[in-house]
């Protein structure tokens, strides 16, 4: 297979991919607008709300007298 034939095959595959992605986007758009049942499924009360975790560091007092998990107590050697 020549290089030109390979490039033509690649272009053909890319065109197919673009068409398939377009079909998928249309399907997703149809599913999103499927009516009240689809909207109710998206806004299900069973789903927990997202919780924002701040970037500020924790208070160091939380870690006093804590053991290193898996390493044992700080003053003693691990087994």
PDB file of N, CA, C and O in Angstrom:
ATOM      1  N   UNK A   1       0.852  -1.170   0.000  1.00  0.00           N
ATOM      2  CA  UNK A   1       0.000   0.000   0.000  1.00  0.00           C
ATOM      3  C   UNK A   1       0.898   1.232   0.000  1.00  0.00           C
ATOM      4  O   UNK A   1       1.810   1.356   0.817  1.00  0.00           O
ATOM      5  N   UNK A   2       0.625   2.122  -0.917  1.00  0.00           N
ATOM      6  CA  UNK A   2       1.459   3.319  -1.022  1.00  0.00           C
ATOM      7  C   UNK A   2       1.092   4.323   0.067  1.00  0.00           C
ATOM      8  O   UNK A   2       0.057   4.216   0.725  1.00  0.00           O
ATOM      9  N   UNK A   3       1.956   5.273   0.226  1.00  0.00           N
ATOM     10  CA  UNK A   3       1.740   6.308   1.245  1.00  0.00           C
ATOM     11  C   UNK A   3       0.479   7.113   0.937  1.00  0.00           C
ATOM     12  O   UNK A   3      -0.263   7.478   1.850  1.00  0.00           O
ATOM     13  N   UNK A   4       0.235   7.389  -0.334  1.00  0.00           N
ATOM     14  CA  UNK A   4      -0.950   8.147  -0.733  1.00  0.00           C
ATOM     15  C   UNK A   4      -2.218   7.350  -0.412  1.00  0.00           C
ATOM     16  O   UNK A   4      -3.212   7.924   0.033  1.00  0.00           O
ATOM     17  N   UNK A   5      -2.188   6.042  -0.631  1.00  0.00           N
ATOM     18  CA  UNK A   5      -3.335   5.195  -0.305  1.00  0.00           C
ATOM     19  C   UNK A   5      -3.596   5.186   1.199  1.00  0.00           C
ATOM     20  O   UNK A   5      -4.745   5.215   1.640  1.00  0.00           O
ATOM     21  N   UNK A   6      -2.517   5.144   1.980  1.00  0.00           N
ATOM     22  CA  UNK A   6      -2.664   5.165   3.434  1.00  0.00           C
ATOM     23  C   UNK A   6      -3.269   6.479   3.899  1.00  0.00           C
ATOM     24  O   UNK A   6      -4.140   6.485   4.769  1.00  0.00           O
ATOM     25  N   UNK A   7      -2.819   7.593   3.332  1.00  0.00           N
ATOM     26  CA  UNK A   7      -3.374   8.894   3.706  1.00  0.00           C
ATOM     27  C   UNK A   7      -4.854   8.981   3.339  1.00  0.00           C
ATOM     28  O   UNK A   7      -5.651   9.528   4.102  1.00  0.00           O
ATOM     29  N   UNK A   8      -5.220   8.450   2.188  1.00  0.00           N
ATOM     30  CA  UNK A   8      -6.616   8.444   1.767  1.00  0.00           C
ATOM     31  C   UNK A   8      -7.451   7.610   2.729  1.00  0.00           C
ATOM     32  O   UNK A   8      -8.558   8.010   3.092  1.00  0.00           O
ATOM     33  N   UNK A   9      -6.937   6.458   3.144  1.00  0.00           N
ATOM     34  CA  UNK A   9      -7.647   5.603   4.092  1.00  0.00           C
ATOM     35  C   UNK A   9      -7.819   6.303   5.436  1.00  0.00           C
ATOM     36  O   UNK A   9      -8.875   6.208   6.062  1.00  0.00           O
ATOM     37  N   UNK A  10      -6.785   6.999   5.872  1.00  0.00           N
ATOM     38  CA  UNK A  10      -6.862   7.732   7.151  1.00  0.00           C
ATOM     39  C   UNK A  10      -7.901   8.832   7.068  1.00  0.00           C
ATOM     40  O   UNK A  10      -8.679   9.012   8.004  1.00  0.00           O
ATOM     41  N   UNK A  11      -7.932   9.575   5.963  1.00  0.00           N
ATOM     42  CA  UNK A  11      -8.926  10.638   5.798  1.00  0.00           C
ATOM     43  C   UNK A  11     -10.334  10.060   5.818  1.00  0.00           C
ATOM     44  O   UNK A  11     -11.250  10.637   6.403  1.00  0.00           O
ATOM     45  N   UNK A  12     -10.489   8.909   5.168  1.00  0.00           N
ATOM     46  CA  UNK A  12     -11.793   8.256   5.133  1.00  0.00           C
ATOM     47  C   UNK A  12     -12.229   7.860   6.553  1.00  0.00           C
ATOM     48  O   UNK A  12     -13.382   8.065   6.933  1.00  0.00           O
ATOM     49  N   UNK A  13     -11.306   7.298   7.325  1.00  0.00           N
ATOM     50  CA  UNK A  13     -11.607   6.909   8.703  1.00  0.00           C
ATOM     51  C   UNK A  13     -11.938   8.125   9.563  1.00  0.00           C
ATOM     52  O   UNK A  13     -12.843   8.069  10.396  1.00  0.00           O
ATOM     53  N   UNK A  14     -11.209   9.224   9.367  1.00  0.00           N
ATOM     54  CA  UNK A  14     -11.487  10.443  10.130  1.00  0.00           C
ATOM     55  C   UNK A  14     -12.870  10.996   9.786  1.00  0.00           C
ATOM     56  O   UNK A  14     -13.592  11.459  10.670  1.00  0.00           O
ATOM     57  N   UNK A  15     -13.242  10.949   8.498  1.00  0.00           N
ATOM     58  CA  UNK A  15     -14.571  11.393   8.107  1.00  0.00           C
ATOM     59  C   UNK A  15     -15.650  10.542   8.770  1.00  0.00           C
ATOM     60  O   UNK A  15     -16.668  11.064   9.225  1.00  0.00           O
ATOM     61  N   UNK A  16     -15.423   9.229   8.822  1.00  0.00           N
ATOM     62  CA  UNK A  16     -16.365   8.337   9.495  1.00  0.00           C
ATOM     63  C   UNK A  16     -16.468   8.676  10.971  1.00  0.00           C
ATOM     64  O   UNK A  16     -17.563   8.693  11.535  1.00  0.00           O
ATOM     65  N   UNK A  17     -15.328   8.948  11.600  1.00  0.00           N
ATOM     66  CA  UNK A  17     -15.318   9.294  13.016  1.00  0.00           C
ATOM     67  C   UNK A  17     -16.102  10.570  13.278  1.00  0.00           C
ATOM     68  O   UNK A  17     -16.867  10.644  14.240  1.00  0.00           O
ATOM     69  N   UNK A  18     -15.916  11.578  12.423  1.00  0.00           N
ATOM     70  CA  UNK A  18     -16.641  12.839  12.578  1.00  0.00           C
ATOM     71  C   UNK A  18     -18.140  12.605  12.447  1.00  0.00           C
ATOM     72  O   UNK A  18     -18.925  13.186  13.195  1.00  0.00           O
ATOM     73  N   UNK A  19     -18.542  11.761  11.505  1.00  0.00           N
ATOM     74  CA  UNK A  19     -19.955  11.463  11.341  1.00  0.00           C
ATOM     75  C   UNK A  19     -20.518  10.740  12.564  1.00  0.00           C
ATOM     76  O   UNK A  19     -21.616  11.055  13.024  1.00  0.00           O
ATOM     77  N   UNK A  20     -19.767   9.773  13.088  1.00  0.00           N
ATOM     78  CA  UNK A  20     -20.229   9.020  14.265  1.00  0.00           C
ATOM     79  C   UNK A  20     -20.350   9.924  15.491  1.00  0.00           C
ATOM     80  O   UNK A  20     -21.295   9.800  16.270  1.00  0.00           O
ATOM     81  N   UNK A  21     -19.401  10.821  15.652  1.00  0.00           N
ATOM     82  CA  UNK A  21     -19.460  11.750  16.788  1.00  0.00           C
ATOM     83  C   UNK A  21     -20.679  12.661  16.647  1.00  0.00           C
ATOM     84  O   UNK A  21     -21.355  12.951  17.633  1.00  0.00           O
ATOM     85  N   UNK A  22     -20.957  13.107  15.432  1.00  0.00           N
ATOM     86  CA  UNK A  22     -22.148  13.921  15.201  1.00  0.00           C
ATOM     87  C   UNK A  22     -23.420  13.162  15.539  1.00  0.00           C
ATOM     88  O   UNK A  22     -24.334  13.719  16.149  1.00  0.00           O
ATOM     89  N   UNK A  23     -23.486  11.885  15.146  1.00  0.00           N
ATOM     90  CA  UNK A  23     -24.647  11.059  15.482  1.00  0.00           C
ATOM     91  C   UNK A  23     -24.780  10.904  16.996  1.00  0.00           C
ATOM     92  O   UNK A  23     -25.881  10.983  17.542  1.00  0.00           O
ATOM     93  N   UNK A  24     -23.667  10.687  17.656  1.00  0.00           N
ATOM     94  CA  UNK A  24     -23.685  10.543  19.117  1.00  0.00           C
ATOM     95  C   UNK A  24     -24.156  11.817  19.791  1.00  0.00           C
ATOM     96  O   UNK A  24     -24.943  11.758  20.736  1.00  0.00           O
ATOM     97  N   UNK A  25     -23.695  12.965  19.326  1.00  0.00           N
ATOM     98  CA  UNK A  25     -24.135  14.244  19.897  1.00  0.00           C
ATOM     99  C   UNK A  25     -25.634  14.440  19.708  1.00  0.00           C
ATOM    100  O   UNK A  25     -26.318  14.906  20.619  1.00  0.00           O
ATOM    101  N   UNK A  26     -26.146  14.089  18.539  1.00  0.00           N
ATOM    102  CA  UNK A  26     -27.592  14.211  18.304  1.00  0.00           C
ATOM    103  C   UNK A  26     -28.380  13.271  19.208  1.00  0.00           C
ATOM    104  O   UNK A  26     -29.442  13.642  19.709  1.00  0.00           O
ATOM    105  N   UNK A  27     -27.873  12.061  19.420  1.00  0.00           N
ATOM    106  CA  UNK A  27     -28.547  11.113  20.307  1.00  0.00           C
ATOM    107  C   UNK A  27     -28.582  11.634  21.732  1.00  0.00           C
ATOM    108  O   UNK A  27     -29.609  11.547  22.404  1.00  0.00           O
ATOM    109  N   UNK A  28     -27.463  12.175  22.195  1.00  0.00           N
ATOM    110  CA  UNK A  28     -27.406  12.713  23.551  1.00  0.00           C
ATOM    111  C   UNK A  28     -28.363  13.892  23.689  1.00  0.00           C
ATOM    112  O   UNK A  28     -29.049  14.014  24.704  1.00  0.00           O
ATOM    113  N   UNK A  29     -28.416  14.759  22.684  1.00  0.00           N
ATOM    114  CA  UNK A  29     -29.340  15.887  22.722  1.00  0.00           C
ATOM    115  C   UNK A  29     -30.784  15.413  22.789  1.00  0.00           C
ATOM    116  O   UNK A  29     -31.601  15.998  23.500  1.00  0.00           O
ATOM    117  N   UNK A  30     -31.100  14.352  22.049  1.00  0.00           N
ATOM    118  CA  UNK A  30     -32.464  13.810  22.079  1.00  0.00           C
ATOM    119  C   UNK A  30     -32.779  13.219  23.439  1.00  0.00           C
ATOM    120  O   UNK A  30     -33.889  13.383  23.945  1.00  0.00           O
ATOM    121  N   UNK A  31     -31.816  12.535  24.035  1.00  0.00           N
ATOM    122  CA  UNK A  31     -32.051  11.943  25.351  1.00  0.00           C
ATOM    123  C   UNK A  31     -32.221  13.013  26.421  1.00  0.00           C
ATOM    124  O   UNK A  31     -33.015  12.852  27.348  1.00  0.00           O
ATOM    125  N   UNK A  32     -31.494  14.073  26.294  1.00  0.00           N
ATOM    126  CA  UNK A  32     -31.625  15.160  27.276  1.00  0.00           C
ATOM    127  C   UNK A  32     -32.982  15.831  27.185  1.00  0.00           C
ATOM    128  O   UNK A  32     -33.513  16.290  28.197  1.00  0.00           O
ATOM    129  N   UNK A  33     -33.544  15.894  26.011  1.00  0.00           N
ATOM    130  CA  UNK A  33     -34.834  16.537  25.823  1.00  0.00           C
ATOM    131  C   UNK A  33     -35.967  15.535  25.732  1.00  0.00           C
ATOM    132  O   UNK A  33     -36.990  15.819  25.109  1.00  0.00           O
ATOM    133  N   UNK A  34     -35.807  14.360  26.346  1.00  0.00           N
ATOM    134  CA  UNK A  34     -36.791  13.289  26.219  1.00  0.00           C
ATOM    135  C   UNK A  34     -38.064  13.548  27.008  1.00  0.00           C
ATOM    136  O   UNK A  34     -39.033  12.804  26.855  1.00  0.00           O
ATOM    137  N   UNK A  35     -38.097  14.556  27.829  1.00  0.00           N
ATOM    138  CA  UNK A  35     -39.318  14.867  28.555  1.00  0.00           C
ATOM    139  C   UNK A  35     -39.117  14.844  30.057  1.00  0.00           C
ATOM    140  O   UNK A  35     -37.986  14.808  30.543  1.00  0.00           O
ATOM    141  N   UNK A  36     -40.230  14.863  30.796  1.00  0.00           N
ATOM    142  CA  UNK A  36     -40.171  14.957  32.257  1.00  0.00           C
ATOM    143  C   UNK A  36     -39.477  13.769  32.912  1.00  0.00           C
ATOM    144  O   UNK A  36     -38.822  13.933  33.941  1.00  0.00           O
ATOM    145  N   UNK A  37     -39.607  12.579  32.336  1.00  0.00           N
ATOM    146  CA  UNK A  37     -38.969  11.406  32.942  1.00  0.00           C
ATOM    147  C   UNK A  37     -37.458  11.546  32.923  1.00  0.00           C
ATOM    148  O   UNK A  37     -36.788  11.217  33.902  1.00  0.00           O
ATOM    149  N   UNK A  38     -36.925  12.025  31.826  1.00  0.00           N
ATOM    150  CA  UNK A  38     -35.477  12.207  31.734  1.00  0.00           C
ATOM    151  C   UNK A  38     -35.009  13.309  32.674  1.00  0.00           C
ATOM    152  O   UNK A  38     -33.951  13.194  33.292  1.00  0.00           O
ATOM    153  N   UNK A  39     -35.795  14.373  32.782  1.00  0.00           N
ATOM    154  CA  UNK A  39     -35.428  15.461  33.679  1.00  0.00           C
ATOM    155  C   UNK A  39     -35.475  15.004  35.127  1.00  0.00           C
ATOM    156  O   UNK A  39     -34.623  15.389  35.927  1.00  0.00           O
ATOM    157  N   UNK A  40     -36.462  14.186  35.469  1.00  0.00           N
ATOM    158  CA  UNK A  40     -36.567  13.682  36.838  1.00  0.00           C
ATOM    159  C   UNK A  40     -35.392  12.771  37.163  1.00  0.00           C
ATOM    160  O   UNK A  40     -34.891  12.776  38.288  1.00  0.00           O
ATOM    161  N   UNK A  41     -34.957  11.998  36.191  1.00  0.00           N
ATOM    162  CA  UNK A  41     -33.819  11.107  36.419  1.00  0.00           C
ATOM    163  C   UNK A  41     -32.548  11.903  36.649  1.00  0.00           C
ATOM    164  O   UNK A  41     -31.707  11.515  37.460  1.00  0.00           O
ATOM    165  N   UNK A  42     -32.403  13.010  35.944  1.00  0.00           N
ATOM    166  CA  UNK A  42     -31.207  13.836  36.129  1.00  0.00           C
ATOM    167  C   UNK A  42     -31.233  14.559  37.466  1.00  0.00           C
ATOM    168  O   UNK A  42     -30.174  14.826  38.034  1.00  0.00           O
ATOM    169  N   UNK A  43     -32.408  14.881  37.982  1.00  0.00           N
ATOM    170  CA  UNK A  43     -32.523  15.623  39.237  1.00  0.00           C
ATOM    171  C   UNK A  43     -33.010  14.713  40.348  1.00  0.00           C
ATOM    172  O   UNK A  43     -33.849  15.107  41.158  1.00  0.00           O
ATOM    173  N   UNK A  44     -32.490  13.502  40.388  1.00  0.00           N
ATOM    174  CA  UNK A  44     -32.913  12.519  41.372  1.00  0.00           C
ATOM    175  C   UNK A  44     -32.531  12.973  42.775  1.00  0.00           C
ATOM    176  O   UNK A  44     -31.405  13.423  42.988  1.00  0.00           O
ATOM    177  N   UNK A  45     -33.458  12.863  43.747  1.00  0.00           N
ATOM    178  CA  UNK A  45     -33.134  13.253  45.120  1.00  0.00           C
ATOM    179  C   UNK A  45     -32.172  12.284  45.791  1.00  0.00           C
ATOM    180  O   UNK A  45     -31.637  12.586  46.857  1.00  0.00           O
ATOM    181  N   UNK A  46     -31.944  11.120  45.180  1.00  0.00           N
ATOM    182  CA  UNK A  46     -31.026  10.144  45.757  1.00  0.00           C
ATOM    183  C   UNK A  46     -29.566  10.569  45.618  1.00  0.00           C
ATOM    184  O   UNK A  46     -28.700  10.086  46.348  1.00  0.00           O
ATOM    185  N   UNK A  47     -29.304  11.452  44.700  1.00  0.00           N
ATOM    186  CA  UNK A  47     -27.923  11.892  44.485  1.00  0.00           C
ATOM    187  C   UNK A  47     -27.543  12.938  45.537  1.00  0.00           C
ATOM    188  O   UNK A  47     -28.262  13.919  45.724  1.00  0.00           O
ATOM    189  N   UNK A  48     -26.423  12.731  46.218  1.00  0.00           N
ATOM    190  CA  UNK A  48     -26.002  13.727  47.215  1.00  0.00           C
ATOM    191  C   UNK A  48     -25.485  14.987  46.547  1.00  0.00           C
ATOM    192  O   UNK A  48     -24.979  14.953  45.425  1.00  0.00           O
ATOM    193  N   UNK A  49     -25.617  16.077  47.240  1.00  0.00           N
ATOM    194  CA  UNK A  49     -25.092  17.339  46.728  1.00  0.00           C
ATOM    195  C   UNK A  49     -23.570  17.350  46.880  1.00  0.00           C
ATOM    196  O   UNK A  49     -23.026  16.708  47.778  1.00  0.00           O
ATOM    197  N   UNK A  50     -22.897  18.073  46.008  1.00  0.00           N
ATOM    198  CA  UNK A  50     -21.451  18.186  46.091  1.00  0.00           C
ATOM    199  C   UNK A  50     -21.061  19.068  47.262  1.00  0.00           C
ATOM    200  O   UNK A  50     -21.724  20.066  47.544  1.00  0.00           O
ATOM    201  N   UNK A  51     -19.995  18.704  47.937  1.00  0.00           N
ATOM    202  CA  UNK A  51     -19.506  19.466  49.077  1.00  0.00           C
ATOM    203  C   UNK A  51     -18.182  20.095  48.674  1.00  0.00           C
ATOM    204  O   UNK A  51     -17.283  19.405  48.192  1.00  0.00           O
ATOM    205  N   UNK A  52     -18.060  21.388  48.867  1.00  0.00           N
ATOM    206  CA  UNK A  52     -16.819  22.084  48.550  1.00  0.00           C
ATOM    207  C   UNK A  52     -15.867  21.971  49.732  1.00  0.00           C
ATOM    208  O   UNK A  52     -16.239  22.277  50.865  1.00  0.00           O
ATOM    209  N   UNK A  53     -14.654  21.536  49.474  1.00  0.00           N
ATOM    210  CA  UNK A  53     -13.643  21.404  50.518  1.00  0.00           C
ATOM    211  C   UNK A  53     -12.667  22.555  50.351  1.00  0.00           C
ATOM    212  O   UNK A  53     -12.058  22.697  49.291  1.00  0.00           O
ATOM    213  N   UNK A  54     -12.506  23.382  51.385  1.00  0.00           N
ATOM    214  CA  UNK A  54     -11.626  24.548  51.261  1.00  0.00           C
ATOM    215  C   UNK A  54     -10.160  24.123  51.156  1.00  0.00           C
ATOM    216  O   UNK A  54      -9.781  23.033  51.585  1.00  0.00           O
ATOM    217  N   UNK A  55      -9.352  25.003  50.579  1.00  0.00           N
ATOM    218  CA  UNK A  55      -7.931  24.736  50.395  1.00  0.00           C
ATOM    219  C   UNK A  55      -7.087  25.130  51.602  1.00  0.00           C
ATOM    220  O   UNK A  55      -5.878  24.898  51.606  1.00  0.00           O
ATOM    221  N   UNK A  56      -7.694  25.717  52.617  1.00  0.00           N
ATOM    222  CA  UNK A  56      -6.925  26.142  53.784  1.00  0.00           C
ATOM    223  C   UNK A  56      -6.448  24.905  54.544  1.00  0.00           C
ATOM    224  O   UNK A  56      -7.162  23.904  54.593  1.00  0.00           O
ATOM    225  N   UNK A  57      -5.261  24.956  55.132  1.00  0.00           N
ATOM    226  CA  UNK A  57      -4.748  23.796  55.856  1.00  0.00           C
ATOM    227  C   UNK A  57      -5.551  23.527  57.127  1.00  0.00           C
ATOM    228  O   UNK A  57      -6.145  24.433  57.713  1.00  0.00           O
ATOM    229  N   UNK A  58      -5.554  22.266  57.534  1.00  0.00           N
ATOM    230  CA  UNK A  58      -6.237  21.894  58.770  1.00  0.00           C
ATOM    231  C   UNK A  58      -5.498  22.444  59.977  1.00  0.00           C
ATOM    232  O   UNK A  58      -4.303  22.732  59.909  1.00  0.00           O
ATOM    233  N   UNK A  59      -6.207  22.586  61.066  1.00  0.00           N
ATOM    234  CA  UNK A  59      -5.627  23.021  62.324  1.00  0.00           C
ATOM    235  C   UNK A  59      -4.725  21.898  62.840  1.00  0.00           C
ATOM    236  O   UNK A  59      -5.159  20.750  62.930  1.00  0.00           O
ATOM    237  N   UNK A  60      -3.476  22.221  63.180  1.00  0.00           N
ATOM    238  CA  UNK A  60      -2.531  21.206  63.658  1.00  0.00           C
ATOM    239  C   UNK A  60      -2.974  20.567  64.965  1.00  0.00           C
ATOM    240  O   UNK A  60      -2.529  19.464  65.284  1.00  0.00           O
ATOM    241  N   UNK A  61      -3.821  21.214  65.717  1.00  0.00           N
ATOM    242  CA  UNK A  61      -4.301  20.637  66.966  1.00  0.00           C
ATOM    243  C   UNK A  61      -5.116  19.368  66.711  1.00  0.00           C
ATOM    244  O   UNK A  61      -5.276  18.547  67.614  1.00  0.00           O
ATOM    245  N   UNK A  62      -5.619  19.206  65.525  1.00  0.00           N
ATOM    246  CA  UNK A  62      -6.368  17.987  65.202  1.00  0.00           C
ATOM    247  C   UNK A  62      -5.477  16.749  65.230  1.00  0.00           C
ATOM    248  O   UNK A  62      -5.960  15.637  65.443  1.00  0.00           O
ATOM    249  N   UNK A  63      -4.175  16.942  65.014  1.00  0.00           N
ATOM    250  CA  UNK A  63      -3.287  15.798  64.870  1.00  0.00           C
ATOM    251  C   UNK A  63      -2.490  15.494  66.136  1.00  0.00           C
ATOM    252  O   UNK A  63      -1.707  14.544  66.142  1.00  0.00           O
ATOM    253  N   UNK A  64      -2.660  16.253  67.186  1.00  0.00           N
ATOM    254  CA  UNK A  64      -1.909  15.971  68.409  1.00  0.00           C
ATOM    255  C   UNK A  64      -2.397  14.663  69.010  1.00  0.00           C
ATOM    256  O   UNK A  64      -3.587  14.352  68.965  1.00  0.00           O
ATOM    257  N   UNK A  65      -1.470  13.902  69.571  1.00  0.00           N
ATOM    258  CA  UNK A  65      -1.743  12.609  70.192  1.00  0.00           C
ATOM    259  C   UNK A  65      -2.360  11.601  69.226  1.00  0.00           C
ATOM    260  O   UNK A  65      -3.076  10.692  69.645  1.00  0.00           O
ATOM    261  N   UNK A  66      -2.093  11.757  67.983  1.00  0.00           N
ATOM    262  CA  UNK A  66      -2.600  10.772  67.013  1.00  0.00           C
ATOM    263  C   UNK A  66      -1.478   9.812  66.650  1.00  0.00           C
ATOM    264  O   UNK A  66      -0.301  10.173  66.668  1.00  0.00           O
ATOM    265  N   UNK A  67      -1.852   8.617  66.330  1.00  0.00           N
ATOM    266  CA  UNK A  67      -0.883   7.618  65.898  1.00  0.00           C
ATOM    267  C   UNK A  67      -0.750   7.690  64.386  1.00  0.00           C
ATOM    268  O   UNK A  67      -1.703   8.019  63.679  1.00  0.00           O
ATOM    269  N   UNK A  68       0.440   7.378  63.904  1.00  0.00           N
ATOM    270  CA  UNK A  68       0.625   7.282  62.460  1.00  0.00           C
ATOM    271  C   UNK A  68      -0.006   5.967  62.011  1.00  0.00           C
ATOM    272  O   UNK A  68       0.387   4.890  62.461  1.00  0.00           O
ATOM    273  N   UNK A  69      -0.963   6.068  61.141  1.00  0.00           N
ATOM    274  CA  UNK A  69      -1.703   4.883  60.738  1.00  0.00           C
ATOM    275  C   UNK A  69      -0.761   3.853  60.124  1.00  0.00           C
ATOM    276  O   UNK A  69      -0.029   4.138  59.176  1.00  0.00           O
ATOM    277  N   UNK A  70      -0.799   2.661  60.682  1.00  0.00           N
ATOM    278  CA  UNK A  70       0.023   1.585  60.170  1.00  0.00           C
ATOM    279  C   UNK A  70       1.438   1.553  60.736  1.00  0.00           C
ATOM    280  O   UNK A  70       2.161   0.580  60.524  1.00  0.00           O
ATOM    281  N   UNK A  71       1.843   2.594  61.449  1.00  0.00           N
ATOM    282  CA  UNK A  71       3.200   2.648  61.984  1.00  0.00           C
ATOM    283  C   UNK A  71       3.219   2.525  63.494  1.00  0.00           C
ATOM    284  O   UNK A  71       4.289   2.359  64.079  1.00  0.00           O
ATOM    285  N   UNK A  72       2.101   2.599  64.124  1.00  0.00           N
ATOM    286  CA  UNK A  72       2.046   2.467  65.584  1.00  0.00           C
ATOM    287  C   UNK A  72       2.235   3.797  66.280  1.00  0.00           C
ATOM    288  O   UNK A  72       2.160   4.858  65.661  1.00  0.00           O
ATOM    289  N   UNK A  73       2.479   3.724  67.561  1.00  0.00           N
ATOM    290  CA  UNK A  73       2.623   4.906  68.397  1.00  0.00           C
ATOM    291  C   UNK A  73       3.966   5.561  68.120  1.00  0.00           C
ATOM    292  O   UNK A  73       4.938   4.863  67.832  1.00  0.00           O
ATOM    293  N   UNK A  74       4.044   6.884  68.199  1.00  0.00           N
ATOM    294  CA  UNK A  74       5.246   7.646  67.818  1.00  0.00           C
ATOM    295  C   UNK A  74       6.466   7.305  68.683  1.00  0.00           C
ATOM    296  O   UNK A  74       7.589   7.283  68.178  1.00  0.00           O
ATOM    297  N   UNK A  75       6.261   7.043  69.968  1.00  0.00           N
ATOM    298  CA  UNK A  75       7.404   6.833  70.854  1.00  0.00           C
ATOM    299  C   UNK A  75       7.945   5.416  70.792  1.00  0.00           C
ATOM    300  O   UNK A  75       8.996   5.136  71.367  1.00  0.00           O
ATOM    301  N   UNK A  76       7.266   4.535  70.121  1.00  0.00           N
ATOM    302  CA  UNK A  76       7.714   3.138  70.041  1.00  0.00           C
ATOM    303  C   UNK A  76       8.060   2.787  68.599  1.00  0.00           C
ATOM    304  O   UNK A  76       7.631   3.447  67.652  1.00  0.00           O
ATOM    305  N   UNK A  77       8.848   1.729  68.468  1.00  0.00           N
ATOM    306  CA  UNK A  77       9.250   1.273  67.137  1.00  0.00           C
ATOM    307  C   UNK A  77       8.167   0.393  66.530  1.00  0.00           C
ATOM    308  O   UNK A  77       7.432  -0.296  67.238  1.00  0.00           O
ATOM    309  N   UNK A  78       8.089   0.430  65.237  1.00  0.00           N
ATOM    310  CA  UNK A  78       7.149  -0.442  64.540  1.00  0.00           C
ATOM    311  C   UNK A  78       7.633  -1.878  64.652  1.00  0.00           C
ATOM    312  O   UNK A  78       8.839  -2.111  64.729  1.00  0.00           O
ATOM    313  N   UNK A  79       6.740  -2.831  64.663  1.00  0.00           N
ATOM    314  CA  UNK A  79       7.158  -4.243  64.807  1.00  0.00           C
ATOM    315  C   UNK A  79       7.964  -4.730  63.631  1.00  0.00           C
ATOM    316  O   UNK A  79       8.383  -5.887  63.607  1.00  0.00           O
TER     317      UNK A  79
END
